[in-house]
């Protein structure tokens, strides 16, 4: 078993089972002459319950997590009219998605016989909120596994904080490829959203220019009508004046 496979297997286990399973794996690796693997396994840190729940979601409900992340990308995309309405819609969908993911993780923990405290659920929820709000946090979550939850302060994640959130092992080439693929996928989704917004913005711009051209034509027509009306009014006034003079002369 390589380090990546062993890590995934260990971080699927309930935290209460983690240490014994890790030590057994390390002992087995050492006995079969894989000293480097044994040393790396011993360095793996037991996850908090909240981090374990987040890891389970990554392993088993990746598409649901990606949908949550996509909502965050949509909310961060430059917005047009009805901004408030759009924000409320995305925020409602995000809240529903987070609630469902937390409930799903809690149900899985119950099946595994792992007690879940209110603090663990808050840690999981904070991790999901961070992945929703920040692209780097999303990459950290998807590229895990985590040994503790993520927090988002609105200022982003520094290198030290990001590293400390993961298992602390040196990733294998396969793990690095997975992380690279997750990063590329996230970037491609952001590009897709941006291109979609650009297409809609271009369409609105074309509509606005067409409306402006039509308004200019209408303004020109109205000005011509006004000029004609002014000329006719002057002619009518001249006729009235002439008629009055004629009446005065007749008197």
C-alpha angles and dihedrals in degrees: 000000000000124000095258094053092044091050093051091048093050095047091052089062121091110263091247089063097041104089097047092046092047093050091048091051092048091050091049092049091049092050091053092051099258096129096159092051091048091051092049092049092052089056093059111111124223109252124236114247091252092052091047090054090050090050091052090054090051091049097044110019104035094142092054090051091048090052089054090048090049090055089056091050090050092051092050093049113104107269136218131199122339089035093157093051092048093049091051091051095050092043090053092049090048093051091050092047094049092047091051094047092049091049092048091050091047091052091050091050090052091053089050091050092242115145113229120203127204088252091056091051090050089050090052092047091049089051092052091046090052092051089050094049103040132041093211092052089051090053091049092051095046092043094048152083096198127210093194135019127268127247126199119206097177091255100086129243126294122217093257095051093046094051093047091057094062132069093277094234125127104257119239122238088260091051091049090051090050090050091047091049091049090050092048092047091051091048091048091052091050090049091049091052091046092050090048091052090047092053091051091046090051090050091051090047091052090049091049092050091049090050090048092051091049090047090051090052091048091048090051091050091049092049090052090049090049092051091050091048091049091050092049091047090053091048091049091048090050090051091050091051092048092049092051091051091050091052091050091052092049090055 
